[in-house]
Amino acid sequence: MAKLEGTGEFVTSQALRPEGSWVRYDGEGKPPVTDGPFAETKDLIAGFMIIDVDTYERALELAGELSAVPGAGGKPIHEWLEVRPLMGTPTTISD
């Protein structure tokens, strides 16, 4: 994160609490909270980081570096990271 702050590419990050629910409107009079047979986001996502980069390739490069940060015991975690542009924000990243 300090490296990205130095380059001006870091915007924000936040850890997420483990509890949470999937919520969807299923129609009048039906309960809004649903759980399906699939893994829940709370089981997969520990937090997020928003970066501001010029290209999709740069976002992938940074995600690759972040995937190798040390975890418990100082060893690289090699976690899978998902890269997505923000919705509704002007971007130079093309589909």
VEXVODO-702849 format. One record per atom (N, C-alpha, C): residue in one letter; x, y, z. Coordinates in nm, 3 decimals, padded with zeros to 5 digits. Layout:
// VEXVODO-702849
A, X, Y, Z
...
***
This chain:
// VEXVODO-702849
M, 00.083, -00.118, 00.000
M, 00.000, 00.000, 00.000
M, 00.088, 00.126, 00.000
A, 00.197, 00.123, 00.075
A, 00.286, 00.239, 00.079
A, 00.344, 00.268, -00.060
K, 00.376, 00.160, -00.134
K, 00.428, 00.178, -00.270
K, 00.325, 00.248, -00.357
L, 00.198, 00.205, -00.347
L, 00.093, 00.265, -00.429
L, 00.062, 00.407, -00.384
E, 00.075, 00.436, -00.255
E, 00.058, 00.574, -00.208
E, 00.167, 00.662, -00.268
G, 00.289, 00.607, -00.276
G, 00.401, 00.681, -00.333
G, 00.384, 00.711, -00.481
T, 00.321, 00.620, -00.555
T, 00.301, 00.643, -00.699
T, 00.173, 00.720, -00.728
G, 00.090, 00.742, -00.624
G, -00.037, 00.813, -00.643
G, -00.148, 00.724, -00.696
E, -00.126, 00.593, -00.699
E, -00.226, 00.500, -00.753
E, -00.322, 00.447, -00.647
F, -00.289, 00.460, -00.520
F, -00.375, 00.411, -00.412
F, -00.489, 00.510, -00.388
V, -00.611, 00.458, -00.377
V, -00.726, 00.542, -00.347
V, -00.777, 00.512, -00.206
T, -00.812, 00.385, -00.179
T, -00.862, 00.347, -00.047
T, -00.862, 00.195, -00.034
S, -00.872, 00.147, 00.089
S, -00.889, 00.004, 00.113
S, -00.967, -00.013, 00.243
Q, -01.025, -00.130, 00.260
Q, -01.103, -00.156, 00.381
Q, -01.117, -00.305, 00.399
A, -01.094, -00.353, 00.520
A, -01.123, -00.493, 00.553
A, -01.272, -00.506, 00.576
L, -01.325, -00.623, 00.551
L, -01.467, -00.648, 00.572
L, -01.487, -00.746, 00.687
R, -01.593, -00.728, 00.762
R, -01.626, -00.819, 00.871
R, -01.680, -00.949, 00.811
P, -01.667, -01.061, 00.881
P, -01.709, -01.189, 00.824
P, -01.860, -01.207, 00.813
E, -01.938, -01.140, 00.897
E, -02.083, -01.160, 00.889
E, -02.143, -01.076, 00.776
G, -02.253, -01.123, 00.724
G, -02.321, -01.054, 00.616
G, -02.424, -01.146, 00.554
S, -02.503, -01.094, 00.465
S, -02.608, -01.174, 00.401
S, -02.624, -01.131, 00.256
W, -02.663, -01.225, 00.174
W, -02.708, -01.194, 00.038
W, -02.852, -01.148, 00.051
V, -02.887, -01.040, -00.013
V, -03.023, -00.988, -00.004
V, -03.075, -00.964, -00.146
R, -03.197, -01.008, -00.168
R, -03.258, -00.990, -00.300
R, -03.408, -00.976, -00.281
Y, -03.471, -00.889, -00.358
Y, -03.616, -00.874, -00.358
Y, -03.674, -00.984, -00.445
D, -03.760, -01.068, -00.386
D, -03.821, -01.178, -00.461
D, -03.970, -01.157, -00.489
G, -04.020, -01.039, -00.458
G, -04.159, -01.012, -00.485
G, -04.235, -00.980, -00.358
E, -04.351, -00.925, -00.377
E, -04.436, -00.882, -00.266
E, -04.466, -00.997, -00.171
G, -04.440, -00.973, -00.042
G, -04.474, -01.071, 00.060
G, -04.374, -01.184, 00.077
K, -04.269, -01.186, -00.002
K, -04.168, -01.291, 00.011
K, -04.051, -01.238, 00.094
P, -03.984, -01.325, 00.169
P, -03.871, -01.277, 00.250
P, -03.755, -01.228, 00.162
P, -03.693, -01.116, 00.199
P, -03.588, -01.059, 00.115
P, -03.451, -01.125, 00.130
V, -03.423, -01.193, 00.239
V, -03.290, -01.250, 00.261
V, -03.285, -01.390, 00.202
T, -03.189, -01.415, 00.116
T, -03.178, -01.545, 00.054
T, -03.037, -01.598, 00.066
D, -03.022, -01.727, 00.077
D, -02.894, -01.796, 00.072
D, -02.909, -01.908, -00.028
G, -02.810, -01.924, -00.114
G, -02.819, -02.029, -00.215
G, -02.717, -02.137, -00.194
P, -02.705, -02.226, -00.289
P, -02.608, -02.335, -00.277
P, -02.465, -02.292, -00.311
F, -02.446, -02.164, -00.342
F, -02.316, -02.117, -00.385
F, -02.242, -02.052, -00.269
A, -02.110, -02.042, -00.280
A, -02.029, -01.973, -00.179
A, -02.077, -01.829, -00.169
E, -02.085, -01.780, -00.047
E, -02.129, -01.643, -00.026
E, -02.010, -01.548, -00.036
T, -02.037, -01.426, -00.075
T, -01.933, -01.326, -00.088
T, -01.855, -01.313, 00.042
K, -01.923, -01.317, 00.155
K, -01.853, -01.303, 00.283
K, -01.753, -01.415, 00.305
D, -01.771, -01.530, 00.239
D, -01.677, -01.641, 00.250
D, -01.558, -01.624, 00.157
L, -01.570, -01.537, 00.060
L, -01.467, -01.522, -00.042
L, -01.390, -01.391, -00.034
I, -01.454, -01.284, 00.012
I, -01.393, -01.152, 00.008
I, -01.360, -01.105, 00.149
A, -01.231, -01.079, 00.173
A, -01.187, -01.033, 00.304
A, -01.180, -00.881, 00.309
G, -01.171, -00.817, 00.195
G, -01.161, -00.672, 00.190
G, -01.148, -00.626, 00.046
F, -01.123, -00.497, 00.029
F, -01.108, -00.444, -00.105
F, -01.005, -00.332, -00.104
M, -00.952, -00.304, -00.220
M, -00.861, -00.192, -00.240
M, -00.901, -00.125, -00.370
I, -00.910, 00.006, -00.367
I, -00.939, 00.082, -00.489
I, -00.810, 00.153, -00.530
I, -00.773, 00.132, -00.656
I, -00.656, 00.198, -00.710
I, -00.698, 00.279, -00.832
D, -00.618, 00.376, -00.868
D, -00.646, 00.461, -00.985
D, -00.528, 00.449, -01.079
V, -00.545, 00.371, -01.185
V, -00.437, 00.347, -01.281
V, -00.484, 00.384, -01.421
D, -00.389, 00.398, -01.511
D, -00.421, 00.439, -01.648
D, -00.465, 00.325, -01.739
T, -00.421, 00.201, -01.709
T, -00.453, 00.091, -01.799
T, -00.492, -00.034, -01.720
Y, -00.563, -00.121, -01.788
Y, -00.602, -00.250, -01.730
Y, -00.476, -00.333, -01.702
E, -00.379, -00.324, -01.790
E, -00.254, -00.398, -01.772
E, -00.184, -00.358, -01.643
R, -00.186, -00.228, -01.610
R, -00.125, -00.181, -01.485
R, -00.202, -00.237, -01.365
A, -00.333, -00.242, -01.374
A, -00.413, -00.298, -01.266
A, -00.377, -00.445, -01.244
L, -00.359, -00.520, -01.353
L, -00.321, -00.660, -01.342
L, -00.181, -00.675, -01.282
E, -00.090, -00.589, -01.323
E, 00.046, -00.592, -01.269
E, 00.045, -00.570, -01.118
L, -00.028, -00.468, -01.073
L, -00.035, -00.439, -00.930
L, -00.104, -00.551, -00.853
A, -00.210, -00.608, -00.910
A, -00.279, -00.719, -00.844
A, -00.185, -00.838, -00.827
G, -00.102, -00.864, -00.927
G, -00.004, -00.972, -00.918
G, 00.094, -00.948, -00.804
E, 00.139, -00.824, -00.790
E, 00.231, -00.790, -00.681
E, 00.161, -00.802, -00.545
L, 00.038, -00.753, -00.537
L, -00.037, -00.759, -00.411
L, -00.068, -00.902, -00.370
S, -00.084, -00.991, -00.466
S, -00.111, -01.131, -00.438
S, 00.005, -01.198, -00.365
A, 00.122, -01.142, -00.378
A, 00.241, -01.203, -00.318
A, 00.283, -01.138, -00.186
V, 00.200, -01.051, -00.129
V, 00.239, -00.988, -00.002
V, 00.249, -01.094, 00.108
P, 00.333, -01.069, 00.207
P, 00.349, -01.167, 00.315
P, 00.223, -01.180, 00.400
G, 00.192, -01.302, 00.437
G, 00.083, -01.330, 00.529
G, 00.139, -01.374, 00.662
A, 00.064, -01.454, 00.735
A, 00.109, -01.505, 00.863
A, 00.239, -01.581, 00.845
G, 00.335, -01.557, 00.931
G, 00.463, -01.624, 00.921
G, 00.557, -01.561, 00.821
G, 00.514, -01.454, 00.754
G, 00.600, -01.384, 00.661
G, 00.612, -01.444, 00.522
K, 00.536, -01.550, 00.495
K, 00.542, -01.613, 00.363
K, 00.439, -01.551, 00.270
P, 00.470, -01.539, 00.139
P, 00.373, -01.485, 00.043
P, 00.243, -01.563, 00.046
I, 00.130, -01.491, 00.040
I, -00.001, -01.557, 00.050
I, -00.049, -01.614, -00.083
H, -00.006, -01.558, -00.194
H, -00.047, -01.606, -00.327
H, -00.199, -01.621, -00.337
E, -00.272, -01.523, -00.286
E, -00.418, -01.522, -00.295
E, -00.463, -01.482, -00.434
W, -00.577, -01.537, -00.476
W, -00.641, -01.491, -00.599
W, -00.703, -01.356, -00.570
L, -00.683, -01.260, -00.656
L, -00.743, -01.128, -00.643
L, -00.828, -01.099, -00.766
E, -00.943, -01.042, -00.743
E, -01.032, -01.007, -00.853
E, -01.009, -00.860, -00.890
V, -00.997, -00.833, -01.019
V, -00.976, -00.697, -01.068
V, -01.101, -00.655, -01.143
R, -01.159, -00.543, -01.101
R, -01.279, -00.490, -01.168
R, -01.273, -00.338, -01.173
P, -01.321, -00.277, -01.282
P, -01.336, -00.131, -01.283
P, -01.459, -00.093, -01.202
L, -01.461, 00.029, -01.150
L, -01.577, 00.077, -01.077
L, -01.690, 00.109, -01.173
M, -01.812, 00.079, -01.134
M, -01.929, 00.106, -01.216
M, -01.960, 00.255, -01.213
G, -01.990, 00.311, -01.327
G, -02.032, 00.451, -01.333
G, -01.919, 00.551, -01.323
T, -01.796, 00.504, -01.326
T, -01.682, 00.594, -01.320
T, -01.616, 00.598, -01.457
P, -01.589, 00.718, -01.510
P, -01.521, 00.723, -01.639
P, -01.389, 00.646, -01.630
T, -01.361, 00.567, -01.730
T, -01.241, 00.485, -01.727
T, -01.176, 00.479, -01.863
T, -01.047, 00.452, -01.864
T, -00.975, 00.432, -01.990
T, -00.961, 00.284, -02.018
I, -01.009, 00.199, -01.927
I, -00.999, 00.055, -01.946
I, -01.111, 00.011, -02.037
S, -01.076, -00.054, -02.146
S, -01.177, -00.100, -02.240
S, -01.218, -00.242, -02.212
D, -01.335, -00.280, -02.258
D, -01.382, -00.416, -02.239
D, -01.293, -00.504, -02.316
***
